[in-house]
Amino acid sequence: MSTAQHRIGSGFDAESTADDVLRGIDLSGKLAVVTGGYSGLGLETTRALVKAGARVVVPARRRDVAQEALAGLDRVEVDELDLGDLQSVRGFAERFLASERSIDIVINNAGIMATPETRVGPGWEAQFATNHLGHYALVNRLWPAIAPGGARVVSVSSTGHHRSGIRWDDPHFKQGYDKWEAYGQAKTANVLFAVHLDRLGRQYGVRAFSLHPGGILTPLQRHLAKEEMVERGWIDETGALVNPDAFKTPEQGAATQVWAATSPRLDGMGGLYCEDCDIAEPAPADGGRSGVKDWAIDPEQAARLWELSADLTGVNAFASGS
Ligand SMILES: NC(=O)c1ccc[n+]([C@@H]2O[C@H](COP(=O)([O-])OP(=O)(O)OC[C@H]3O[C@@H](n4cnc5c(N)ncnc54)[C@H](OP(=O)(O)O)[C@@H]3O)[C@@H](O)[C@H]2O)c1
């Protein structure tokens, strides 16, 4: 497959922070929506965008927690959103659309990882539903407000997408659950979503990207037992980090999504997976955890996932007659 998935020499790297990539970029007058923009990478993303002049809307599953985390920041609005509940997604989108404002940046950042088997809505596997289907429905519902001629939609994926493509025969794990495979499938879905949204949106000047932020210790790891983190070599028995250099700080972790949302170097491009503040290379065939897997950027699978998501959620901003 020929691909535009190649580094462009952005001048930034794994150590760059969200503030670094925004230096010299003025976001005054721009409006961003950042899901989960009150914890971990999302919180740093909100802080950096606000510092560069943007107004940021943070739709939150736990509104009180978000308000506390974001207290003192100017130009931030908190609203309610549970991505695992399509009525909640619809409610947030309708409230936003009623404000008649347009959106310049959407960062689909919220996510859950390696949860015990959990079902939401009509029995959907929770990681696929929250990380992918909720964001799919959100962007499609917000589409009338997404500014033509310049807006970007950014999906926060993960190198975890290496673990699984879309399980077309059993996306909801009805035949046996594996928490890491479920995370992998959901993170592949985030990449495929950006590929197809970019294909549909580019005629309106709306471009989409996805990314791996790096490895960062945040509340995302809340579902992992200490023993599992010890086994993975992240911490020792006392809870101390084994190799602090193996992790990015949250400020560094937020950088790639902020770069994908704002970098002028990406003008005229889209549908690409990024890491370390640059476009990623294809994943090497002999393993490793960097780069993007073929199954995550395959346009046919991206179109098929869009169709499946439209069927499941009943929303498709691009259907004829919509
Ligand atoms: N940290 C890493 O090493 C790493 C690596 C690769 C990819 N990522 C990706 O980066 C993104 C951000 O992760 P993080 O590390 O910043 O995690 P985090 O600190 O746990 O933040 C995740 C956010 O998502 C929100 N969220 C969870 N379920 C939701 C739902 N049903 N509806 C609405 N919001 C919901 C959480 O809200 P509550 O707190 O209220 O639940 C929280 O604000 C995720 O997509 C993750 O997959 C992270």
The ligand as a Gaussian input file, in Angstrom:
#p B3LYP/6-31G(d) Opt

LIG

0 1
 N       -1.583000       7.696000      29.321000
 C       -1.012000       6.960000      28.365000
 O        0.078000       6.385000      28.528000
 C       -1.690000       6.802000      27.026000
 C       -1.040000       6.057000      26.041000
 C       -1.652000       5.891000      24.806000
 C       -2.891000       6.467000      24.575000
 N       -3.515000       7.182000      25.555000
 C       -4.841000       7.757000      25.267000
 O       -4.864000       9.104000      25.702000
 C       -6.207000       9.477000      26.035000
 C       -6.210000      10.226000      27.351000
 O       -5.753000       9.339000      28.348000
 P       -5.168000       9.817000      29.752000
 O       -3.929000       9.048000      29.955000
 O       -5.152000      11.282000      29.837000
 O       -6.297000       9.196000      30.731000
 P       -7.154000       9.802000      31.931000
 O       -6.333000      10.726000      32.751000
 O       -7.816000       8.636000      32.569000
 O       -8.263000      10.683000      31.161000
 C       -9.282000      10.086000      30.431000
 C      -10.459000      11.021000      30.405000
 O      -11.530000      10.367000      29.700000
 C      -12.740000      10.573000      30.422000
 N      -13.722000       9.534000      30.190000
 C      -13.640000       8.213000      30.492000
 N      -14.807000       7.599000      30.211000
 C      -15.643000       8.548000      29.715000
 C      -16.988000       8.546000      29.273000
 N      -17.754000       7.437000      29.291000
 N      -17.518000       9.708000      28.836000
 C      -16.796000      10.849000      28.831000
 N      -15.515000      10.931000      29.265000
 C      -14.971000       9.786000      29.699000
 C      -12.275000      10.542000      31.867000
 O      -13.279000      11.088000      32.688000
 P      -13.446000      10.547000      34.210000
 O      -12.141000      10.860000      34.889000
 O      -14.594000      11.356000      34.726000
 O      -13.720000       9.095000      34.094000
 C      -11.012000      11.378000      31.787000
 O      -11.326000      12.748000      31.847000
 C       -7.022000       8.184000      26.015000
 O       -7.775000       8.135000      24.825000
 C       -5.972000       7.087000      26.025000
 O       -6.397000       5.903000      25.384000
 C       -2.934000       7.372000      26.771000

